[in-house]
Structures are given as C-alpha cells and as structure tokens.
Amino acid sequence: MTRSDLKRAVLLGTAMMSLAGPATADTAKQDFQSLCAPCHGADGRGGGPAAAALRTHPADLTRIAARHGTFPVEKITEAVIGLDMPESHGSREMPIWGDRLINEALGEETSVAAAKSAAHDVEDRIAALVRYLETIQVKD
C-alpha cells in the first residue's frame, strides 16, 4: 500500500465517521460550485463548461439515488476521495479530491499536528459535499 493509498483509506474511514461534521451547507455548496460544477454543471446534471473536453461525459449527479435505489453515501464518498478507481481502467478523468484537498489544507506544513488538523478539515468538507449531493437528488 502506497502512502497515497493509506492517506485515502484514512480519509474515507474518518469521513464516514464525520458525516455530522461542522462544515456548513454553504461551504458544501461553494465546494460543489468550485470543484464539481466545471464538469458536472452548476445544476449537477453533467453539462459544465469543461464537460466537452472530457472523454467521458460527466454523470448527472442529481440522479445518483435513482440509479442506485438509494443515495449510496459510502460509494459517493469513495468516489470523491478517489478510492473507486480500479487499476484496470487506466487514467481517471475525475480529480482525486481527497489528495488535492489534503495537500491544499497542509500547504507547506509537515508536522503530525498539522496533518491531523488538515485531515479533519478535509473529512468535514468531503462529508458536507456528499450531504449536499444528497440534497440535489431528483425524485422519480
């Protein structure tokens, strides 16, 4: 297991435990607009301005629950963190947000305390983003 794999596994475990974290709905909506909307569109339906440049059309995020029968919190958390990419599929067009957000939160810090704090902040942000995605689901 690489350091990156371990980092993502820790993020997933703690993100699942922090689904009631302090990140706000406003923060989650802002994260959605800056991280997801360029590809998935401001409405989450897959028509963002960067979508045309991708090999695979971005998924309609408003229909996740409809496709799965219920909203799969763990599966979506894994996708955001970047744990859902099988090696056999080669490259991944969706950014691995867990890595990007943890690196952004850490900056140049190298202490264990800074890493723990950054991991906690990122866990809260990802959990809030997943909760936000759950709120934009359409009813069939």
Secondary structure, DSSP 8 states (H G I E B T S, - for coil): --HHHHHHHHHHHHHHHTTT-S--HHHHHHHIIIIIHHHH-TTSSS--TTGGGSSS----GGGHHHHHSS--HHHHHHHHHT----GGG---SS--HHHHHHHHHHTT--SHHHHHHHHHHHHHHHHHHHHHHHHT----
